[in-house]
Amino acid sequence: MKVIIGLGNIGEKYDKTRHNVGFMTVDYLADKMGINFKKSPKLFSEVAKNLDFILVKPQTFMNESGRAVRAICDYFQVNIEEDLIVVHDDLDIEVGSFKKQQGTGPKVHNGLDSIYQYLGEKNFFHWRIGVDGRNGDRKIPGSNYVLSPFTQEEEETIKTVIEQVTR
């Protein structure tokens, strides 16, 4: 069984921000599979599942994602190297692009750092979805930029990328 964990921040004010592209992806998958998320306080997450997949939205805020990921992996006895997929935003990649890699994430990502710390390893699958639309203009610090919403044009692009990533 594959476990797909979408990273994001909880709360309405973060719903359409770049940092929540992981949540957007697992929401898309849940809709496509016809399954619903249910709160699981003991797993610090919202979880949706069927016979083949467990979809997860940690409810710990981004920088504490590792606590939820560890709880999920322990509870479902996940083979981290084979069955864990973490979907996350990536400021090293432009909007409209993505990478699927094992053991490789962006240079800086606090949510992933938390997961690495709690799991004690990095060798899981990363679905890295590009969120950088700054066109080389780095006046806005990355930590602020990822909390900004997508433009309307970028939203359409992200929807297309999510469809491609989840094929």
C-alpha positions as CSV (number, residue, x, y, z in Angstrom):
1,M,0.0,0.0,0.0
2,K,1.4,3.4,-1.0
3,V,1.2,6.3,1.5
4,I,1.1,9.7,-0.1
5,I,1.6,12.6,2.3
6,G,0.9,16.1,1.1
7,L,2.6,18.8,3.0
8,G,0.9,22.1,3.8
9,N,-0.2,24.4,6.6
10,I,-3.6,24.1,8.3
11,G,-6.1,26.9,8.2
12,E,-8.1,28.8,5.6
13,K,-5.6,31.6,5.2
14,Y,-3.0,29.1,3.8
15,D,-5.4,27.2,1.5
16,K,-4.2,28.6,-1.8
17,T,-0.6,29.4,-0.9
18,R,2.4,27.9,-2.6
19,H,3.4,26.1,0.6
20,N,0.1,24.1,0.4
21,V,0.6,22.5,-3.0
22,G,1.1,19.1,-1.2
23,F,-2.4,19.4,0.3
24,M,-3.8,20.5,-3.1
25,T,-2.3,17.3,-4.6
26,V,-3.7,14.8,-2.1
27,D,-7.1,16.6,-2.3
28,Y,-7.0,16.1,-6.0
29,L,-6.2,12.4,-5.6
30,A,-8.9,11.9,-3.0
31,D,-11.5,13.5,-5.3
32,K,-10.3,11.3,-8.2
33,M,-10.5,8.2,-6.1
34,G,-13.8,9.1,-4.5
35,I,-12.5,8.9,-0.9
36,N,-12.9,11.4,1.9
37,F,-10.5,12.7,4.6
38,K,-11.3,12.0,8.2
39,K,-9.6,13.6,11.2
40,S,-7.2,11.3,13.1
41,P,-6.0,13.2,16.2
42,K,-3.8,10.2,17.3
43,L,-2.0,10.4,13.9
44,F,-1.9,14.3,13.9
45,S,-3.4,14.1,10.4
46,E,-6.4,13.9,8.2
47,V,-6.4,10.6,6.4
48,A,-8.3,9.2,3.4
49,K,-7.7,5.6,2.3
50,N,-8.8,2.8,0.0
51,L,-7.3,-0.6,-0.6
52,D,-4.3,0.7,-2.5
53,F,-3.6,4.1,-1.1
54,I,-3.4,6.1,2.1
55,L,-3.6,9.8,1.6
56,V,-2.5,12.1,4.4
57,K,-2.6,15.8,5.3
58,P,-0.6,16.4,8.4
59,Q,-2.3,18.8,10.8
60,T,0.8,19.9,12.6
61,F,1.8,22.9,10.5
62,M,4.6,22.6,8.0
63,N,7.6,22.9,10.4
64,E,6.4,20.0,12.5
65,S,5.3,17.7,9.7
66,G,7.8,15.0,10.8
67,R,5.7,14.3,13.9
68,A,2.7,13.3,11.8
69,V,4.7,11.4,9.2
70,R,6.4,9.4,11.9
71,A,3.0,8.6,13.5
72,I,1.6,7.5,10.1
73,C,4.6,5.4,9.3
74,D,4.6,3.6,12.6
75,Y,0.8,3.1,12.7
76,F,0.6,1.7,9.2
77,Q,4.0,0.0,9.3
78,V,5.1,1.8,6.2
79,N,8.2,0.6,4.3
80,I,9.7,4.1,4.1
81,E,12.0,3.4,1.1
82,E,9.4,1.7,-1.0
83,D,6.0,3.0,-0.1
84,L,6.3,6.5,1.3
85,I,5.7,9.4,-1.1
86,V,5.9,13.0,0.2
87,V,4.4,15.7,-2.0
88,H,5.8,19.2,-1.4
89,D,6.4,22.6,-2.8
90,D,9.9,23.4,-4.1
91,L,11.3,26.9,-4.5
92,D,14.3,25.4,-6.5
93,I,11.9,24.6,-9.3
94,E,9.8,27.0,-11.4
95,V,6.0,27.0,-11.5
96,G,4.9,24.5,-14.2
97,S,7.7,22.0,-13.5
98,F,8.1,19.1,-11.2
99,K,10.5,16.3,-10.3
100,K,9.9,12.8,-8.9
101,Q,13.0,11.7,-7.0
102,Q,14.0,9.4,-4.2
103,G,16.0,10.8,-1.4
104,T,16.3,14.3,-2.9
105,G,14.5,17.4,-1.9
106,P,15.1,21.1,-2.2
107,K,18.1,22.8,-0.6
108,V,15.9,24.4,2.1
109,H,12.5,23.1,3.3
110,N,11.6,23.2,7.0
111,G,8.8,20.6,6.6
112,L,11.2,18.1,5.0
113,D,13.9,18.9,7.6
114,S,11.3,17.9,10.3
115,I,10.5,14.7,8.5
116,Y,14.2,13.8,8.1
117,Q,14.7,14.4,11.8
118,Y,11.7,12.3,12.9
119,L,12.4,9.4,10.4
120,G,16.1,9.5,10.7
121,E,16.4,9.2,6.9
122,K,15.8,10.9,3.6
123,N,15.4,8.0,1.3
124,F,11.7,8.2,0.5
125,F,10.1,9.4,-2.7
126,H,9.7,13.1,-3.2
127,W,7.2,14.6,-5.6
128,R,8.7,18.1,-5.9
129,I,6.3,20.6,-7.3
130,G,7.8,23.9,-8.5
131,V,6.3,27.0,-7.0
132,D,8.9,29.6,-7.9
133,G,7.2,32.3,-10.1
134,R,9.6,35.1,-9.3
135,N,11.4,35.0,-12.6
136,G,14.8,35.5,-11.0
137,D,13.6,38.4,-8.8
138,R,14.6,37.3,-5.3
139,K,13.6,40.5,-3.4
140,I,11.0,38.6,-1.5
141,P,12.6,36.1,0.9
142,G,11.6,32.5,0.2
143,S,10.1,32.0,3.6
144,N,7.6,34.8,2.9
145,Y,7.2,33.9,-0.8
146,V,5.9,30.3,-0.2
147,L,3.1,31.8,2.0
148,S,1.9,33.9,-0.9
149,P,-1.0,32.8,-3.1
150,F,-0.6,31.8,-6.7
151,T,-1.6,34.2,-9.5
152,Q,-4.7,33.1,-11.5
153,E,-2.5,32.0,-14.3
154,E,-0.2,30.1,-12.0
155,E,-3.3,28.4,-10.4
156,E,-4.2,27.0,-13.8
157,T,-0.6,25.8,-14.4
158,I,-0.5,24.2,-10.9
159,K,-3.7,22.3,-11.7
160,T,-2.1,20.9,-14.8
161,V,1.1,20.0,-13.0
162,I,-0.9,18.2,-10.3
163,E,-2.7,16.1,-13.0
164,Q,0.7,15.2,-14.5
165,V,2.4,14.4,-11.2
166,T,-0.5,12.0,-10.2
167,R,-0.7,10.0,-13.4
